[in-house]
Amino acid sequence: MRRRRLTPFLCAVLLLLAVPAGRSPSAAGRGDTLRIGILAPLSGPYASGGSSFLQAARLAEEEANAQGGVLGRRVEIVVADTQGKVETARAEGLRLVSREKAFALVGAYLSEETVGAMEAAAASRRILMVPVAATAEITDKIRSERARYRYVFRAGYAIPQWAGMLSAFLAERKIRTYAFVGAAIRWNRELAKALKASLSARGIRSVHEAFYSPGNPAFDPVAVAAARSGADILVLGDPGKGSLEFAKRVRDFAPKLPLLSVGGTLGDGRVAETLPATAPLFVQAAAWPGGSPEATRYGEAFEKRYGYPPSGYSDTLPHDALAVLLAAVRAAGRLETDAVVRALETGSFPAVAGAYRFDPATHQALWTGGPEGLHGTVISWEPGGARVVYPHPRPPRPSRP
Amino acid sequence: MTGPASPLVQIVADGLFTGAAYALMAAGLVLILGVVKVVNLSHGAFFTLGAYVAYSLSVRGFANPAAAAAIAAAVGYAFGLFMGRSFINPVRTHPFSVAVGTLGFTLLAEQVAQSLWGPHALSVAQEPPLSAVLGVMIRRQGVVCLVVSAALIGGLALFLRSRHGLPLKLIAEDEEIASAVGMDVERIRALTFAAASAAAAVAGALLAPATAIAPTMGRGPLILSLIVVIASGMERTGAVFGLAVALGILSSAEAYLLDPQWSYALMLAAVCALLALRPALPGLSGAGSDR
């Protein structure tokens, strides 16, 4: 009797556990496909960002196939869960190349795990497109050990570029003092340091800096201290779900304090609309619908595919990383890693956030502004939705008679 | 700015409110451990369920925290009853099966939540703070948490002391005797499991406005509740409440006073020390239990 009752329950649990997170390995090795390995944290504390990553990669895959594929081949992404760990990222990167026959890799998400993915790319001599991780270690390694890491390219912004975009916005808003609070992870500390250097050059002073532990995120005391700092604006350095909880606390203790989030969770309209609109809530993003025709088209496609709009960061950058990689393969004209590396080093590849060009020495995408270049954007959440506030959308050119 | 007089005072207040919700969850675990005699690793999934119930209600315009808690209790009870009858009762004498099964249920629940609501963090609007008393910010949701938690845990303590709680106490002491005197032990166990699951769902619904709602959000509270139950023992509901609140305050105070990279490790070290000293600490040794 007991066994009869138990069997359906255990079967359901076992069936569920048996369902693979990615695609079946049985599809591996098909000759008419171009396989790209995706390394993203699909479990662990950054699974939300990893899921956005995967959604965007799927969208880029579908777009490429809708255009007839690449070099006559159908694009197929093969997915691995890095779990946010360096060793897992390295091992899964090697597995995607050796067993899944991935031509190139896109990933990972966190700076720490991306360093592991770089080792996999170097060992297997496959291209790695880094979409999100911002640590200086990535470009430092490419510069100093060129022969080993020449296959690594970063599509996302580097820490100094990120700080530069944030500080340009703050300077334009005539901010005098700011507070910085973020999750105590590596790139956040690097961002705080770079932001301080960038803003001090513009005469903007840091009055408070604090980090909360991702493992023990007791937000209240950190929010209390930030609220007491008297800053003109609070820069929130956490693209994960911690930013939401922290923003709620800050709204309690300092309802009039403007917030500038570096992106991620607070770029989700479903989340942003639950915060009290007592003070401005700004979110920095790689691109945003309304900022450019391509960003608008991407936003509409993403929303149609997934039922809600993109966040402009953890989805847009991976989308562009894969789109740029595929464009470079097309430009190279053949499935040869060295040829694609050369194409990436010399070409310009339009995507959602703008035209991607890479610095030949560091393989860093040039987020340095300019009309056609990559410049990022800042939005303001207002009743009814988001509005692009930086850079100012250019007025249409008057037509000549 | 409406700021508090002292961050440390605010920490104590917030630890009290948040700890109250975790106490409710821990009280459910105590019931399951005492009566059903299993370590339920799916308890966090019921916490998550409660939070998603609150979210689902809020997007439909029902944002009352007490109503959300009541509906979460009903949903948690129904799922708990199903699980208690279909899985826990049949395998409860095999600890390994219980551990694997309840862990599997947690993963199943996380997958289902991800399928239904997506992988991203969701949010329930938080009502404005009630007021600042002596510079300390009092949140409406925190007060609701404290009142509901204290009422339910107090009610549980009174129930266990009353004539109606006798079957639970007897089953906890000796289920063979309970069975011999005509009690439907299986049914009482399933109902206890359901009630404890409802308590976890209520805790999730109460904390939903203050937190980010995500499929894996129940894992942290589960660990915290297990720590509370282990440290307080299974016999004293008052100790469960006190320890959950103390842990909430300790966690916040450490995060404020220490570097973030040390605060979590030091909190775990404090808990380990508490466990090691537990037999020697008055009030935590299990002597003089409510039961």
Interface residues (C-beta under 8 A of the other chain):
Chain A: R2 R3 R5 L6 P8 F9 L10 A12 V13 L14 L16 L17 V19 A47 S48 S51 S52 A184 F211 Y212 S213 G215 N216 P217 A218 D220 P221 V222 V224 A225 A227 R228 G230 G240 K241 G242 L244 E245 K248 R251 D252 F253 A254 P255 K256 L257 T265 D268 R270 V271 E273 T274 L275 P276 Y306 Y308
Chain B: M1 T2 G3 P4 P7 L8 Q10 I11 D14 S58 R85 S86 F87 N89 P90 V91 G101 G104 F105 L107 L108 Q111 Q114 G118 P119 H120 A121 L122 S123 V124 A125 Q126 P128 P129 M137 R139 P209 A210 T211 A212 A214 T216 S251 S252 A253 E254 A255 Y256 D259 P260 Q261 S263 Y264 M267
